[in-house]
Amino acid sequence: MTDDLKKAVENTKDAAHELEHRTKAGFEHAKRDIAGDAMTTGDKVKSFVNEDVEKTKADIDEAKRKLREKT
């Protein structure tokens, strides 16, 4: 497999993972918006943490793609 092809495959995988993580983060945010005050404080905290974890995972996948593009 050539380096360019390998990079393209890896970039595609990372882009798909990034999209997955950003979607999950969006769902967490929407869940809080919809449930509002019906959520307990603990549930809201868990949701905030889950959203941040998913955003961080997405940012890591994006950074891997950008780093790969520079090489």
N, C-alpha and C positions, 0 to 999 in steps of 0.2 A: 504494500500500500504506500503510495507516495505521501510525502509530508503534507502537501496541499489537500489531498483527499482526506487524510487523517484529521487535519485541522478542521475541515468542513464537517466531518462526522461529529467530532467532539463539540464544535460550536453549535451544531444542531441539537445535540443532546442537552447541552447547557442551556440553550434558549428554551427548550421544552420544559426543563426543570424549573427555570426561572419563571416561566409563565404559570406553571403549576403552583409554585409557592406564592406568587403575587395573587393568584386567584383565591387560594386558601386564606391569605391575609385579608382580602376583600370580603370574603364570606364572614370572617370573624367580626370585622367592622360592621357589616350589615346586620349581623345577628344582634349586636349591641344596640344598633339604631332601632331595630324592629322591636326587640324585647323591652328596651328602655328601663323603666323603673321596676319592671317585673323581675329583672335579674337581681340576684343577691349581690352584695359587694364582692363576695368571694368569686362568684361566677364572672363578674365583670373583670376582676383582676386576672383570672385565668384566661379570659378572652383577650385582654390586652397583651398578656405575655405570649399567648399563642400567635397573635397577630405580629408581634415584634420578632418572634422566632422565625416565622415564615418570611417576613420582610428581610431578615438577616440572611437566611438561606438564599433568597432570590438575589440579594446583593452580592453574595459570594459567587453564585453562578455567573452573574453579569461580569464581575471582576475577572473571573477565569477566562471568559470569552475575550474581554478587552486585552488582557495580558497576552493571550495567545495570538491576537491580531497584531500585536506589536513585535512579535518574534518572527 
